[in-house]
Amino acid sequence: MPFAPRPATPPPSTVLPFDRKRFELGAFEPAMSQAGDAVARAIGKRIRRRRRELGATLAEIARRAGVSYQQVQRFECGETQISAAMVWKLAAALGVGVHDLFGEDGPAGPSPSGKTHRSAPPAAG
């Protein structure tokens, strides 16, 4: 007796809620926590404000930071969480310290441009 060919996709009733193949292909983006959403939106607002102060376009800041202008736009809108490395690159592209993107309560110290911020203790010497 010949075997019938298997259907290309299983019937809907047998599809599992978690589809590993689609997940591995990037079809699912991990959900951000509520705190993560708030931080991403706050950083995004500061990025947009500084970019506008400079009179720079999304494309200009993106080129300086080494990402696409769409990615900078997602950061500004708070749609995507920003890694620490990306905050560092964006701060350098915007000519500000990393703490400026996190807000007034951020840590003091050297910025990506190598300048020491006003809240850092004076150098001994």
N, C-alpha and C positions, 0 to 999 in steps of 0.2 A: 504494500500500500504506500503510495507516495505521500511525502509530508507536504503540508500546506506551508507556504512562505509565511514567516512571522511579519506582523504589521510593523511598519517603520516606527510608530509611536504606540505606547500602551494606551488602552482605553482610558478615558478621564477618571473612571472610578478607581484605577490602580495607581495613579500618579501620587507620589508622596508629597507632603507639604514642603519638604526641603529637597530641592533639586541640586545635588552636588555639582553636576556638570555646569549648570547655569551659574552657580555661585563661583566656581573656579574661573569661568570666562568673564567674570566681573559684572554679571547682570544684576547682582544685588550689592548695594552699598551698605555697610554696617550703619545701623541707626545711631545717631549721636544722642548722648544723654541730654537731659534738660540743662544741666550745668554747662556741658560742652557747647550746646546751642547758644547760651547766653555769652560765653566767652568768645565764641566765633563771631557773633554779631558785634560785640564790643570792639574786638580787634578790627573787624571789617570796617566799622564806622571810622575808626582812627586812621586806617589806611586810606579810605576815601577822602577824609578831611585833609590829610597831609598832601595827597596827590593833587587835590584841587587848589590847595595853598600854593603849590609849586606851579600850577597851571600845566601839569603834565597829563598826557593821555594814558589810557589803560595800556596801549601798545608800548609807550615809552617806558613805563614802569616795568612792564612784563619783560621787555628786552633786557633791561638792567638786572632784573632778578633771575633771568634765564628760564622763564615759563611763558605760557601762552597768555594772551590778553584775556581769553575766556576764563582761565584759571584765576587771574587777578580779580576779574569781575565776580566770580563765585566767592572768593574770599571777602570782597567788599560787601556782598549781600548776606554774608554769614551762612551760605549754603554748604560750605565745606570747612571741615576742621583744618587748622593750619598746624603743620609740624613745627617743632622748635627750629629746625634748620631753615624752614621757609620763612619763619618770622625774622630770623637773622638776615636772610637775603633781602627780604622786603624792606627791612629797616635800613639796610645799606643803600638800596635803590632809592629810598625816600629821603636819605640823608638825616635820619634820626636814630636815636638809640633804641635798642630792643625794649627797654622799659617804657619808652614813649608809646609803643603799640599796646603794651599791657595796661597802661594807665599810671596814675600817680603812685600807686603802691608797689610798682615793679622794683626789682633790685637795682642797685647802683653799680657802676663799674664801667669798663670800656665798652664802647659801641663798636659796630662792625667797621666804622671808619677809623677806629683806633683812638678816638677822642675820649677823654674821661668826662663823665657827666657831672653836673653841678652838685649832685647829692653824694658823690664819692668823697671820702676823706682826702685831704691834701696829701700829696706825695712827700715823704720824708726826704730831706736832702739838704 
